[in-house]
Amino acid sequence: MLRVAVVGSGPSGCYTAQSLVQRDPGVHVDVLDRLPCPYGLVRYGVAPDHEKIKSLQGALRTVLEHERVRFLGGVPVGPGGVPADRLRRLYHAVVYCVGAATDRRLGIPGEDLPGSWPATGFVSWYSAHPDAADAGYVQGGVRSAVVIGVGNVAVDVVRMLARGAAELTGTDIPEAALGALAASRVREIHMVGRRGPSQARFTTRELRELGGLPDTDVLVDPAEAALDPAYRDPAALPAGPRRNVEAVRGFATAPATGAARRIRLRFFLRPVELLPRGGRVGAVRFERTAPDGHGGVTGTGRYEDIEARLVLRSVGYRGVPVAGLPFDATSGTVPHLAGRVLGEGGGVVPGVYVAGWIKRGPTGVIGTNRPCAKETVTSLLADAPVLIRAEPPGDPLPALRAEGVRPVPWAGWRAIERAEAELGGRLGRGVVKLPDWESLLRAAGAASG
Ligand code: NAP
């Protein structure tokens, strides 16, 4: 029997476990997660109103319920949890699928003013991540918001800011976030890219969805968009950017309807400073940019201030170092060769692997993790004849408990699901997520005994 620990139960962890048990009948996998809940960014990143993408949890559930896969929640690996070298000794191999846990920084003055937050924190809050708190995102008199960046996370947060209570009540959004967003007075949302429409990172389906939001206009200044040479003649572009440009042109030519909310899609503006007003951010100063002819932009020395009491910086996720593993600080990834972790000297670290965003960086859609996991599993199974020679001590569970962790088994997670259904029932809604550690662990403990 080959015992493998997969650290992280998001899509990359689940696809790794799936590939391992499908391809080798002798493999047993423990999927560890520091949270008592599985599914990583599918649970804590996909927006609540994207029910179709969330339904992927059904496929991931099948993996975690496989007879040779065991989910162990509430098991942190690294400082404060199970030391990485200890974990390595309990299994024949360890695969880290820990994603990219933090946000990229802008590195400009005023970035940390109250009212300026990473979009990743806002996403965690409306997704009920137990480490997320309400930073007062849409509190009081916030009427205008700026979202910096034009990727899919930016589109998600813009959409969530523009949605009304009626559209969110039927989702699993936690009650406090629903209440705050329902009371929100944000009417003007600027989504701002530093380059042109043909270089935006969002996907067309996500962009078009903004146009379908009730009582919301999506506004584009055609002259600003046309600074992008490809805007006037998108035919030569690859399919993705071409469809994006066509969608942007559609918004630019549609007349405003006088809707209650406005999403202003802006281009060729790079943030240079956040300006304070009354102890909170008051505006973002942007420098107007121009295409440099090589896909980048240059500054023009002309500036524009956009008023905003809420700024969400949506400029990408970033991997954080994994204790005990080498780390490339430039890319925010663990150096590897086809998933085999490479040590300081460039040699392979035996029995240690990576898959997902910590391997290739925070790009691609959920499905991109499938071939990525397969590549890692191919490497691991090729190494198996050597790995299996070092026999680890029996079932790792007692040793994990001896490290002071209290693993939440699958039955504990199922109990959390039941508690979330019951909570929703009491509130007259569908399933409603539990948003804090205490209620999650209480619900899980009721089943785990
Ligand atoms: P992303 O796709 O990398 O987009 C980041 C955006 O930030 C880009 O517009 C980038 O512009 C901009 N940016 C970076 N540094 C900047 C700076 N210093 N100043 C101004 N703008 C800056 O990242 P993401 O939106 O976080 O998404 C991460 C991944 O998750 C993506 O693969 C995404 O598709 C995926 N995702 C998918 C969905 C979905 O399918 N529904 C939902 C959410 C996330 P430049 O291009 O100029 O660098």
Boltz pocket constraint, residues with backbone or C-beta under 6 A from the ligand:
constraints:
  - pocket:
      binder: B
      contacts: [[A, 45], [A, 105], [A, 106], [A, 148], [A, 149], [A, 150], [A, 151], [A, 152], [A, 153], [A, 154], [A, 156], [A, 192], [A, 193], [A, 194], [A, 195], [A, 199], [A, 200], [A, 201], [A, 202], [A, 203], [A, 206], [A, 269], [A, 270], [A, 271], [A, 314], [A, 315], [A, 316], [A, 317], [A, 362], [A, 363], [A, 364], [A, 365]]
      max_distance: 6.0
